[in-house]
């Protein structure tokens, strides 16, 4: 019995650093206030959020001050519906929510005797006015048209202030070394404690959003002195879809390297062009060296 207890305690101690360092990929929120035409708060309004990135729907009811809060939402495009008996239903479309954002959507409802639905479209994009972070979010629509490699870290240099610095160990955010960064995939800290590089990768086919925060991040990212990189992978939702991905690579699909100018090792007073990939002029030089040696 004591042996089992000791093993459980040791397991908790080993896992605890990962739990403490874990963020959440569903930390985005939509809040707001619902009022009537005269500015009076409307309690009891049913607010529902729908999105292709959301399984089912998320709903809440406004309190006595007309305030509503939709918490733990996945990043994506949302449609909000506001319903209250005796008032016209209001639908707010095209609300784009990114990682760690808190958007404020205030709604005014008008009384109506017959059932009508007011759909609001074409409004200016919403901005998270509560955020003090400095950074950028790269959406799937953006990185699908940008040149990139296979892993997510090949595109983070598109963010201003982020560079790939070999002398600093890799990704540098505002001049900090790679060891000062924190990298998360779906809220899980994947940063190696020794060098600051991610333990695992995430191919772009499985990524949905990439967020790079240089400063102003929240307390849960306190271990970062450089930047915080958040990757949200694609997840299931209300829409049924799928795709088939295949890659093929062969030597004939690659070009031949350029010839290299060097000094002839047999006669250093002469220069020659050699190609280390095709062996052009290289075999003759090596053969001559061997013949001269023996």
FIVO-669661 format. One line per 3 residues: number of its first residue (from 1); for each residue x, y, z of C-alpha. Coordinates in steps of 0.2 Angstrom, whole numbers. Layout:
# FIVO-669661
NUM> X,Y,Z; ...
END
This chain:
# FIVO-669661
1> 0,0,0; 14,12,5; 23,8,-12
4> 7,12,-22; 5,29,-12; 23,33,-15
7> 22,30,-34; 6,40,-35; 15,55,-26
10> 30,54,-38; 19,53,-53; 10,69,-47
13> 26,78,-44; 33,74,-61; 17,79,-70
16> 14,95,-60; 26,106,-70; 16,103,-85
19> -1,106,-77; 6,122,-70; 12,128,-86
22> -3,123,-96; -14,137,-104; -30,134,-113
25> -35,136,-131; -53,139,-127; -49,155,-117
28> -58,167,-129; -74,176,-124; -88,187,-130
31> -96,198,-118; -109,213,-120; -124,222,-114
34> -142,221,-121; -153,236,-120; -169,243,-127
37> -172,258,-138; -171,269,-122; -155,262,-116
40> -163,252,-102; -155,235,-98; -165,219,-104
43> -163,205,-92; -168,187,-97; -162,189,-115
46> -157,172,-122; -140,173,-131; -134,159,-142
49> -117,157,-151; -115,146,-166; -99,142,-176
52> -92,129,-188; -78,127,-175; -90,124,-161
55> -98,107,-156; -117,111,-154; -120,129,-148
58> -115,140,-133; -129,150,-124; -132,161,-109
61> -145,173,-102; -143,191,-98; -143,196,-80
64> -153,210,-71; -141,223,-79; -143,216,-96
67> -125,209,-96; -121,192,-104; -105,182,-105
70> -100,168,-117; -84,160,-110; -72,146,-116
73> -75,148,-134; -64,141,-148; -56,153,-160
76> -67,155,-176; -81,164,-185; -97,166,-174
79> -115,171,-176; -124,178,-161; -143,177,-159
82> -153,187,-146; -171,182,-142; -183,189,-130
85> -202,187,-130; -210,204,-135; -195,210,-144
88> -188,207,-162; -175,194,-163; -157,201,-167
91> -144,191,-177; -126,197,-177; -115,188,-190
94> -97,188,-195; -89,189,-178; -71,183,-179
97> -64,178,-163; -45,174,-161; -35,166,-148
100> -36,174,-130; -47,188,-137; -62,196,-127
103> -74,204,-139; -88,216,-133; -104,215,-143
106> -117,227,-137; -135,225,-144; -151,236,-145
109> -167,226,-146; -183,234,-152; -201,229,-146
112> -212,220,-159; -229,213,-159; -226,201,-173
115> -211,189,-175; -197,198,-185; -179,195,-186
118> -166,208,-188; -149,202,-196; -134,213,-193
121> -120,211,-207; -106,221,-215; -101,230,-199
124> -83,235,-195; -72,221,-187; -72,220,-169
127> -57,224,-159; -52,217,-141; -51,234,-132
130> -46,225,-116; -30,218,-122; -13,226,-119
133> -4,212,-129; 9,216,-143; 9,203,-156
136> -1,195,-171; -12,181,-175; -10,171,-191
139> -26,163,-197; -28,148,-208; -33,159,-223
142> -17,169,-221; -4,155,-220; -12,145,-234
145> -6,158,-246; 11,162,-239; 27,153,-243
148> 31,141,-228; 39,125,-223; 31,110,-216
151> 31,115,-197; 22,130,-189; 38,138,-184
154> 43,142,-202; 30,156,-203; 31,165,-186
157> 45,176,-194; 31,184,-204; 27,193,-188
160> 36,210,-185; 50,208,-172; 51,189,-174
163> 67,183,-183; 76,166,-184; 93,169,-176
166> 105,154,-176; 117,163,-163; 102,165,-151
169> 96,147,-153; 82,149,-165; 66,160,-164
172> 70,177,-157; 56,189,-152; 61,207,-150
175> 80,202,-148; 77,189,-134; 85,171,-136
178> 75,156,-140; 77,149,-123; 66,164,-116
181> 51,159,-127; 36,148,-122; 27,138,-135
184> 10,130,-133; -1,118,-144; -19,118,-139
187> -15,125,-122; -1,112,-118; 16,119,-114
190> 28,110,-126; 44,120,-122; 60,111,-118
193> 67,118,-102; 85,116,-107; 85,125,-124
196> 68,134,-125; 64,125,-141; 47,115,-144
199> 47,97,-140; 36,93,-155; 30,101,-171
202> 13,104,-179; 11,103,-198; 1,117,-206
205> -12,104,-212; -17,102,-193; -15,120,-188
208> -30,132,-187; -22,148,-179; -5,153,-174
211> -3,168,-162; 14,176,-157; 13,188,-142
214> 29,198,-139; 23,207,-123; 8,211,-112
217> 4,193,-110; -6,187,-95; 1,179,-79
220> -1,161,-85; 13,165,-97; 25,171,-83
223> 39,159,-88; 42,168,-104; 54,182,-105
226> 54,183,-124; 38,178,-134; 23,167,-132
229> 18,156,-147; 1,148,-146; -4,135,-159
232> -22,130,-160; -25,114,-171; -40,110,-181
235> -55,102,-171; -72,95,-175; -87,106,-176
238> -105,108,-183; -99,105,-201; -95,89,-208
241> -79,90,-219; -63,81,-223; -48,81,-235
244> -34,69,-241; -16,75,-240; -2,67,-249
247> 16,72,-252; 29,65,-264; 47,69,-266
250> 61,62,-277; 79,67,-282; 73,72,-300
253> 62,85,-292; 77,94,-285; 89,105,-294
256> 108,102,-295; 119,112,-284; 130,125,-292
259> 149,122,-295; 161,127,-281; 177,136,-285
262> 191,130,-275; 210,128,-275; 217,112,-283
265> 223,102,-269; 237,94,-281; 242,111,-286
268> 237,126,-275; 242,138,-288; 228,133,-299
271> 209,136,-296; 195,124,-302; 176,122,-302
274> 170,106,-294; 152,100,-291; 151,89,-275
277> 134,83,-280; 138,76,-297; 156,73,-295
280> 161,84,-309; 180,87,-310; 181,79,-293
283> 185,61,-297; 199,66,-309; 207,76,-295
286> 205,63,-282; 212,50,-294; 227,60,-298
289> 230,63,-279; 229,44,-276; 241,40,-290
292> 253,53,-285; 253,46,-267; 256,28,-271
END
